[in-house]
Every structure is written in structure tokens, then in C-alpha cells.
Amino acid sequence: MTSSRPTYSVVVPVFNEEDNVEALVRRTLAVMEAVGEPFEILFVDDGSRDRTPVILRRLAGAEPRIRVVRFSRNYGQEAAVEALYLNARGKWLIQMDGDLQNPPEEIPKLIAKRREGFDVVYGLREGRQDAIFRILASRAMQWGMRSMMEIELPEDVSTFRLMSAPIARLVAALPERRKFFSALIVWSGARIGVVRVAHAARAAGATKYNFTKLLNHTFDLLVGFSSKPLRYIGTLGFFFAFGGFVLGAWTIVRKLVWDFGILGWPSVFAAVVVLSGMQLMALSVIGEYIARIYVQAQARPLYNVAERVNFDDTQDMDQLQRVSLPSDSSDTDDTDTQLFASPEEVS
């Protein structure tokens, strides 16, 4: 296995994709060989329970440019993406999903666009082949990013993207435990470009990205990237308090002046229900912040690696140590740990 640093790392998180990985590898190898630059394909198996690990081992055994990191269990997509960013050796990372909805044949479009001087290039999906609830949820999330978080992302961007290794390692090394990478890439100040790419229906199997995971990502965005929800709670509480004061004053004046109205349990019951509901909502949002403080304080590793395939002895740990783990600077190559590279390195 060659030890030279590849130009491109195609990085793919997979979970129970036994029906897709062989076709993905075959098509990606053909595309990247046509590009004509040194490359590798890096998989992170996020605790698959089907034959995905067996297939990946066989593929890596036949092709040394395929490397695999296998988790001991399912830790979630964001942990898998962080492991990809930390273990990739390429100067440029090309991230795609393992379900073939991102056609590998579209990779040259990302490469051509980045040569215009961009640090990150997003694939803008045309003719999106997803369930309607996923499309609506994604658009709602992007609306929230623009309006509430003031994060500017092009409409309908995806995780099919090309990014420079320094940017990838920068966002992967940030200390928060629950990362929203699309927002963090914007935060990094990277020069972002977009290019229109095709989008295909899932080749085989069922999507692992259900409504619950979409909801969790929404909470990670709202709570993990801004304190604005707390301000909104305070503002909403003020309006409710002001409305209650006006209603109470009007009820008293109406009874004293015009002797009209019955002061009874319906109004009290309604007020208690509304205010109790608002209090529970407020406590829920505050609890999300407290829960993240608790998880951050635990400082547990985001994932546990069970196996690495086609890794040499000098790269048996993440190239850039996660800040939650103790690091030994004597075992780390300066080239791998730098967060920013010279223009010559990333060109």
C-alpha cells in the first residue's frame, strides 16, 4: 500500500448498506480513475448489523485504495462524518452518501467548480428523489437556518460536497459534542460554491433517515448553534404576561363598571392550561441546553473504533486527535495536525 498522500479522499458513511456498497465502489473507482489524480475511498461503517462489514473487508482486501473504519456500534451519522474527516488523508474530501442517491458520476462537476477558487463546493440537487416529508423537513430546516440562525446556505444543498482538508479538520476538531456540520462549515468562513448535480432514487434498501432523526437534527441546529430560542421564550413569556394583565384588567373593569360577566372556573381553567403548557415548553428548551452541557462535561469519545482496514502502523489513530481525548504530540505528524494549509498544499 502506498504511503503517499492522495489528492482526493472520497468519504462515505454507511449503515446497513450491503446492497449498495459494491456498486458504489465500482462506479466511484471508475470515476476517480478517469479524474487522473491520486485518490482513496474511505468508509466509516457506523455499526452495521448486516453483511456490510464483510463486503467492505473483501473490497478493501482487493483494492488497497479502499480504507475502512468500523465502529463497535451505531453512534449516528454526525459521529461517522467526524471520523471520516479525521481519518481522511486527501488534500480534498468528497463526501457522499452510501445509498447511491449521490451519483459518483457527478463528482467531476464538484472538482471543476472548486478549481474556481472555492474551499467548499456543495452539490445542488436537481429533480430530488426523496419522500415528500423529507423534502418539506429539509426546506423547513434551511428556512430556520436563514431566518433564525442567520446562516446563509443555498437552497436544497445536500451532504454531497467537496471541501478542503483544513476546513474539514477545523470543524471536526471543534469541541462541541453535537455538531451540525453544514452550519459549522458556514461559520468557518470558507469560500462556498455550488454546482447543480443529479439526484437519484435510493438504489436498494430503505432509508435510515427517518422523522425522528430529522427532528433530532433540527434540535441540534436550534439549540446547539444559537441561544436565540431562549430569547424567544422570554419574548413569548412577556407577551403572554402582558396579554393576561390586559385580560384581567378588562374583566375587572367590565364587572365593576357595567356589572357584566361571570367570574368563574372556565377562564381560570383556560389560563392555567395555557400558562402550564408554555412553562413546559420553556422548560423543555432550557432542558435541551442543560442536557448538552451535561454531555459536554462528560467528555466521552464520540465513537469507539472496533476495526481499521488498510491503515498502516503510523496511522492507527485519528490523524487529528479529538479534543475530548488525551493526545501525545510525539506520535502525531505536524503535517496531519495543522488546521490550515499553505496555498500550495491545497491547490
N, C-alpha and C positions, 0 to 999 in steps of 0.2 A: 504494500500500500504506500503510495506516495505521501511524503510529508509536506510538500509544497502547499502554500495557501491558495485555495481556489478563488477565482474571481466571483463566482456566484454560488450561493447556498440556497437551494430550493427547500424550504422548511415546511413540514406538513404535520399538524396534529391529527392523530387518528384515534378512534374509539369504536371498536366493533365494526371494522370496515373490511372484513375478509373477502367480500365480493368485489371490492373496488381497487385494492392496493396494487394488484398485479397489472391491471390495465393502466392505472395511474403511473406506475413506474415505467412501463413500456412506452407510453406516449411521452412522458417527461424526458426520458433518456433520448428519444429521437429528436425532440425539440431542442434540448440543450446541446446535443452534439452538432446540430445544424448551426447553433449560435457561434460555435467555434472558440469559446473561452473555457478555461478550466472550471469545473463545477463539482458540486456534491449534492446529493439528495439526503436530507436529514429528516427522519421521522421521530416523533415522540409518541409512543403508544401509551395512552392515558388509561392503563389498566384494563385493556380489552379482555373480555371473557369468552370470545370466540377463537377462531383459528388465526386471527390477525398476527399475533406474535410469532407463530410458527412460520407463516408465509414471509414475514419480514426477515426472519433469520435466514431462510432459504435464499431470498433475493439478495441479501447482504453478503451471503457466502459466495454467490456467483458474481457479484459486482462490487468491488471494493469502494466505489464512489458512493455507495449507499451506506449510510450510517444510521444506527437505531439507538434510541434511549427508551427504555421501558420502565414505566412506573410500577410500584408494588401494588397500587390500587388506583381507582379513579379519583383524581384530585380536581378535575374541572378544566375547562378549556384555557382559562387565563394562566393557570399554573403550567399547562403544557406549552403555551406560547412563550412564557418566560424561559422555560427550559430550552426551547428552540433558539431563542435569541442568545442565550448564554453559551450554548454548545456549538453554534454555527461557526465555521472557520472562514467563510467567504467575506470578501470586502463589501459585497452587496447581498442582501437577503431577499428572496422572493417567497412570500408567504401565500399559501393556498390551502383550501380545504381538501379533505381526503375522499370526498364523495363525487368528485369529477364534475361538480357544478361549475367550477372554475376550469375551463378547458385549458390544458397545458399549451395548446397551440396558440393561445393569446399572449404567452409570455414575451415573445419578441416585441409586442407593442409597448409593454412596460419598459423594456430595455431601451427601445428607441426614444421614448419620452424622457427617460432620466438623463439621456445624453444632452438634453437641452439645458441642463444645469440644476435639476431638482434633486433634493435629498430623499424625498419620498414620492412615489407615484402610486396613486390609487386607481384600481380598475372600476370604472363607472359602468354598472351592469345595464345592458340593453336587452329588452324582452325578458325581464326577470321571471324565472320559472320556479316560483315559490308559492306556498299556500297563502291565501288572502290575508289570514290573520298575521302571518309573519311580515308581509309587506306593510300592513297597517301599523303593526307594532314598531317596525323599524322606522317608518316615517314619523310616528309619534315621538320616538326617542330622539331622532335627529331634530325635530322641531323643538323639543325640550333643550337640546344642546345649544341651539341657536338663541332661543328666547330667554331661557332661564339661566343657562350656564355661560352664555356669550361665547360659545365655542363654534367657530366657523368651519363647517365641513361641507364639501359639495354634496348635493342631494343624491341619495341612493348609492353611496360608496359602500364597499364591501371589505372583507379581510383579504381579498386578493390584491396584494400590494407588493411593491418593491421598495426597499429602504436601505440606506447606507448602514453599515455595521456600527459605526459610532453612535448613530441615533438609536438603533435597536438596543445597544448595550446601555445607553444612557437611561432609557425608560425602564429597562429590565432591572437596573440597579437601584431605582428609586425605592425608598424604604417602606412605602405603604404596602399592606398585605393584600388588599383587594384592588387590583389595578383595572382601569378601563383604558386599554392601550390606545384606542383611537383618539380619545381626549388628551392623553399624555403626549402623543406624537405632536398634536397641535401646540400643546403647552411648551414643547421643547424648542419651538421656534424654527423647525425645519422648513425648508422651502418645499412646498407641496404642489404637485401637479396631478392632473387626472387625464385619463385616456379611456375612451369607450371600448368595452370588451364584451364579447358574447357571454351569455349565461345559459347553462344547460340544466335540464331536469336531472335530479339525482339518478345516477346510473343504476344503482341497486340498493336494496335495503331501505330502512325507514330513517327519517331524520332523528337525530338525538337532541335537537334544539327545540324543546317543547315550550309551552306557555310559561311554565314555572321558571325555566332558565332565562327566558326573556324578561320576566318580572324581576328576577334577581339582578340581571344586568342593569335594569332601569334603576333599581335601588343603589347599585354600586355607582352609577353615574350621578344621581341626585345627591346622595349622602357622602360619597367618597370624594367628590370633586368640588364641592361647594358647601358653604354654610348658609346659603340663601334659604333653604327650607325652614330653618329656624327663624329667619326674619319674616318669612311668610306666615308662620304660625303666630308670631307676635302681632303682625298686622291684622290677621284674621281675628285674633282674640280682641284686639282693640275695637274693630267694627261690631263684633258681637256684643261686647260690653256696652258700646255706645247705643246700639240698637235696643238692647234690653233696658237701658236707662230711659230712652225716649219712650218706649212702650209702657214702662212702668209709670212714668210721669203722666202720660196721656190717660192711662187707666184711672189714676187717682183724680186728675182734674175732671175727667168726664163724670166720675161718680160724685164728686163734691159739688160741681157747678150745675150739672144737668140731672143729677140723680139717675144716671143711666148705666146699665150694665150690672152683671152679677160677678162678684169676685169669688171664684170657686176653683175646684181642683183641675178642670181642663187646662186652663192657662198655666197653672203651676206644673202640671204633668208635662206639658209640651216644652216648657222652659227647661225642666230638669233633663228630659231626654236629649234635647238639642245640645245643651251645655255639656252633658256627660259624654255624648258622642264626640264633641270637639276635644274634650280633655283626653279621651282615649286616643284619638288621632294624634294629638300633640305628644302624648307620652310615647306613642309608637315611634314617631320620628326621632324624638330625643333618645329613645332606647336604641335605635339604629346607630346613632353616633356613639353611644356608650359601648355598645357591643363591639364596634370597630376599635375603640380604644382598648378594650379588653383583649381582643385578638392581637392587636399590635403589641401590647405589653407582653403577651406570651412569647412572642418571637420564635415560634416554631418554624422549621423549614417548610416551605410551601409544598414540597413534594419529597418523596423518598424513591430513589432510583434503585430498581431491582437488577437491572442489566444494561450494559452498554455493548454494542456490537460494532466492530471496525473502528474502535478507538485505540490509539497507541498508548504506550506507557506514560508519555509526557502529557497526556490529556485525559486523565482518568477522573478528573473533577470538572465542574463547570469552569469554563475559561475565565469568567469573571465571577468571583465569589459573591453569593448573595449576602447582603449586609446583615442578615439575621444569623449568619453562620460565622464562626471564627475562621480567619484566613491566615495563611502563612505566606508572607510576601516572598520568602526564599524559593517557594515552589511555583511561583507564577511568573510567566513570561511578560516582560514590560510591554511587548507588542500587543499582547492579548488583553491587558488590563486597562490600557488607555481608553478614555471615553471619547476623545476626539482625535481624529487622524489628520495628517497633513493632506493638503490638496492632492499631492502626487499619489498618496496611498489609495484614495477613494475614487480617483479618476479612472 
